[in-house]
Amino acid sequence: MFGPLRIGKYEARYPLIQGGMGVRISAGSLAGHVAKCGGIGLVASPGITLNSGLFDGTNYFQSNPLALKEEIRKAYEIAPDGIIGVNVMVALSDFEELVVASVEAGAKVLVCGAGLPMTLPGLTAHAPDVALVPIVSSVRAAQLIAKKWDKAYNRLPDAVVVEDPETAGGHLGEKMENIGKGEYDQYETVRGVKEFFRSEYGLDMPVIAAGGIWDRADVMHALAEGADGVQMASRFVTTVECDADPAFKQAYLDCKKEDIGLIMSPAGLPGRAILSNQESIASYDHDNATFCAHGCLKKCSYKESGERFCIVSALDRAQKGEVETGLIFCGTNAWKANRIETVQEIFDELFAEEEAKVIDQAA
């Protein structure tokens, strides 16, 4: 039932990628333990320097690549032979620098969303073994990326993540007005992406389903609907190994289904988060007369006009446990979290039954 997941030159024992969660929610500890358990662990690069010990308040762009390399190093200490990758948002001002730093630190997989990573193969041309994985929410986006990469770089993706904007957490690759209409069919998109690469390039492209994946039944459904693997993020927040503060994890344990909804990010993208503290988030930067200190995003309404709030600071506050004024991104299923567990316990729940069958057959 659960075969390995091959992306480029790398084969994960289980068909699972741990989704990137920015500003140190998924840093070296979580990524390393997921890789150790047989999945693909991702260090999220956005704001990775904040709360790292390398940031002195003025050296954001200088320290961000260094902090990223340090977290990749930590992950490999935990899983020396594991598949460690990095999630890099295209919308980041230092997207190119973080891609280069990821490669230099030995990342095996690069997963890129929040925009179309049209220049990614050029940035990694010196490291052809690094697997390149764009995140899309439509067949059209996958087509645009593939045709650009093929023409300009003679390169195609090693896999594609199809993210469901109806269920995924964090920044979403869809317009706000199109979310919640009940018209989006994730697995139609999954199958459409696979068919495009099959018909256009003769490739059986690995396609990963992201958004709303919580338990074994979700994984089985995704695979039955044509996905080659799943990306899971929110489920890993309430683990011992997650890099977030215990108060951040407790917010997941305390939230109810109706607490989760959409916000408009200063990045100009909708995002899904816990909504109960939105007024406090919005007022924090204005009440404290803060301003855009980092310029972390290429386009940002807070940087440009002071509208909304500083998103990297809001995410940083939450990661450090200041949940009253911090932004807590999550998927629609975060309310299902009911205990702190280990990464290994999650893998056991998802895949141990299959392992037992393999052992029985071998015996």
Secondary structure by P-SEA (a helix, b strand, c coil): cccccccccccccccccccccccccccaaaaaaaaaaccbbbbbccccccccccccccccccaaaaaaaaaaaaaaaaccccbbbbbbbccccaaaaaaaaaaaacccbbbbcccccccccccccccccbbbbbbbccaaaaaaaaaaaaacccccccbbbbbccccccccccccccccccccccaaaaaaaaaaaaaaacccccbbbbbcccccaaaaaaaaaacccbbbbcccccccccccccaaaaaaaaacccccccccccccccccccccccaaaaaacccccccccccccccccccccccccccaaaaaaaaaacccccbbbbbccccccccccccaaaaaaaacaaaaaaaaaaac
